[in-house]
């Protein structure tokens, strides 16, 4: 099977390259090959592909910085995704696109369903929703939009690596305890994307789905597990979101209902604690 991957050095893209099974040939496009700040360039490349499926792992993910760069964030997460979808539709190539829980307004305590009304509060979530809408409105496109949350791995910048860094330097860390969600190993997202791509190429019907790690947890409890598995004595002090202001309002509720992905694609929620153990092994190596 031939799969084109947009994105080369990000967390999920790195795992896609590490975990592609035997018999799967990846053509990987980095920023030097195609710049998602240039939608026309994205469409040109997409229309030239001869593959069985496309996985888009490119995203502008600087949530706070997006408030100062709304046009760039929307180009990368929105308009270029629209051109990618258009190109995939023209070549009848299935598309797997990674999105985020930030497309919701983030209130309540009930896990978000894929068909729940969206309502992003910041530029990042709004820009990702532009991309989602473009994919969903593209006639004749076989696609899966895979919303995920709290991605972590041994690569790039993420919460696990930040906690390990500061945990090795300080006796106590203050961590937000009223934001709840599912930490998700990038490796599990990569495996899910590869499985979905194969099934879409075989004619399985797509749509919008959720995929996050289990069990749901607060950032503070996530941090406690990181310290425990890493053998660090650092104490984690729980604080409310109001004590940690950021330019972009973070969702208090990032819980996501992943049952439709299990039902339609046979992909279960990964245990993030096992994923964390694997990441710590990678970092130690």
N, C-alpha and C positions, 0 to 999 in steps of 0.2 A: 504494500500500500504506500502511496506517495502523499505526503502531507506538507503543505507550506505553513511555516510558522512565522508570524510577524512578531518581532521581539527577539532579542538575543541574549541580553545580559541581565534581565530582570529575574526575580525569584522563580516565577512559574516557567519562564522561558528556559532558564538554566536547567530546571528539573525535567522539562520536556526533552531536552537534548541528552540528559543523563539516563532517562527512563524509557525512551522509545524502544519497543520490543523488536526482536529479530524479525526481519521481513518488512519493517516500516522504514521508509526512506524519508528523512526530513530535509526540506530545503528551508534554511533559516535566513530571514532577512533582518539585519540590524539597521541602526540609524544611518550608517554609511551607505546602505543599499537603498533605503526608502525612508524618507522623513515624514512622520505623521503630522508635522506642522505644515505640510504641503499636500492638501487633499488631491490635487490633480496628479501628483506623482504616485500617490497610493493607488488611484484608479488605473493608471497606466500599467503598473506592475500587476495589479489584480487581474486585469483583462488579458495579460500575457501568460497566465499560469496554465500549466497542464498537470494538474494534480487531482487526487481523489477527494481531498478536503482541505480546508484552511482553518488554522487556529490563530486567533488574534490575542496575543499576550502583551500588546503595547498599551500603555496607559500613562496619562499624566496623573501621578498619584500624590503629588505634594499638596495635601488637603488645605493647609493654611496659606501656602504661597499662591494657590489658585485664586484667592481673593484679590491678589494684586496683579494676576495675569489671567483674567477671565477669557480674553480672546484666544490666547495660546492654549489654555486648558480646553476650550470648546473646539478649537481646531483639531487637537489631538484626540480627544475623547468623543467628539461629536461629528464634525464635518468629514474628517478623514475616515471614520468608521462608516459613514454613509457612502462614501466613494468605494470603500472596500466591499461593502454589501452589494452595491450596484455592479461592481466588476464580477463578484461571485455569482450574482444572478445571471449576468450575461453569458457566463461560461458554464452555468449549471453546476457550480461547485458548492457543496455544503459548507457552511460557516459555523464555527464554534467561537463564541465571543465571551470574554470574561468581564463581568460587571460587578456591582457592589451593593451592599446593604444601604449605602448612603442615598440611594434613590428614594428611600422612605423618609418620613418625617421623624421617626425615631421615638415615638411616644408609646405609652401603654406597657403591657407585659406579655401580650399574646404574640407568639411567633408569627412573623410576616409570611403570608401566602404569596405565591408568585403573581396572582391576579389581584392583590390588594391595591387600592389607590396609592399612587406614588405622591411624593410631596417633599422633594429635597429642600434643605434649608440653606445650603452653601453652594458656591460655584462648582466645586468638585462634583457633588451629587447631581447638580443640574446639567453639567457637561456630560456626565455619563448617561443621563437620561436622554439627552439629544441623540447619542449613539444608539441607545436601545430603540428609541422610536423610529429611527431611520431603518434599522434592521427589520423591525416588525412591519413596517409599511412598504418594504421592498417586494414588489410582486414577483412571484415565482422563485423565491429564495428558500432553500432548505436550511434551517438554522437552529442553533440552540444558544440562547443567552444564559450564561451560567453566573448567577449572582453569588458572591462569596464574601467572606469577612475575616478580618484579623489575621492576615496571611503572615506566616513566619517560615523561616528556613535558615540554613547555614550561610546563605548568600545575601549580599546587599544589606540595607538597613531595615531593621524590624524590631519589634518590642522585645523579643527574646534576647537578641544581641545587646540591646540597650540595657536591659535588666542585668545581664551578666557583667557588663562593663562597670556599671555603677555598684552592683552588688559586691564586686571585688574590691571596691574602694571605700565603701561606707557601711557603717553598722546598721543603719536604718534607711529605708526608702518610703516616701509617701506615694501611694498609688490610689487612683480613683476606684471606688468600690460600688458606685451606683450606675455604672454602664455595664450592661450584661450582653454577652454574645458568645459566639462559637469560634474559638481560635482554630485556624485551618492550616495544616501543613501544606506548603507549596507542592511537595511531592505528591500528596493526595489529589490536589487540584490537577496536576499534570496527568496523573493516571486517569482521572475522570474525563479530562478533555480528550485524551487519546482513545478511550473507550467510546465516548460519544461520537467522535469523528468517524470511527469505524462503523458504528451503527447507523449514523446518518448516511454514510456512503452506501450502505446496504439497503437504504430505503425507509429506515425508521422515521416516523414523524417527529418533528422537533417542537420548539416552543421556548418558553421562558421557565427556568428552573432555579432552585436554590440548592447550595451545597456549602455546608459549614461543619466544622468539627464538633464533636460531642464529648462530654456534656457541656451545656451552656454554663458560663462562669463569668465572674466579674474580672476586671483587669487586676484587681488586688489579689484575688485567689489564683489567677493565672500566674502572677508574679511569685506567689508563695510556692507554687508547684515548681517553677523554674529554679528557685533557690534550693528547694528540697532535692530535686534531681541532680543539681549541680554540686550539692554538698556545701553550699555557702550558708553561713550563719546569719546573714542579713535579715533583720526583722522588717516586715512589711506593715506599715501603718495605713489603715484605711481612711480615705478622705472623700468628701463629696466632690462632684464635678465643679461646683461653685468655688471650690478652693483651688482649682487648677484651670483658670480661664485661658481660652485659646481664641485666635481670630475667627475660627469656624466652630460653630456649635456642634459638638459631638452627639450622636444619637445615644440616648439612654437605653433604648431597646434595640439591640441588633440581633435578637433571636430570629431564626429563619426556619420555616417549616420546609423540610427537605423530602417529605413523603412522596411527592410526585416524581422526583428523580429516581427514587427507589422503585416505584411502581412501573415507570416507563422504561428505565434504562438499567435497572438492577444494581444501581450504585448506592451503597449505604454511606451514612455519615462516618467519617474516620474518627477514631479515638485520638484526640489531640495529645493526650498524655503519652501515648506510644510514639506519636510523631515527634514530640519533644525529645524523647529519649534518643531517637535516631538523629535528630539535629545535633544534640550534644555530643553524640559519637562522632559525627562529621566534623564538628568544630575541634574536638580533641585530636582528631587525626590530622 
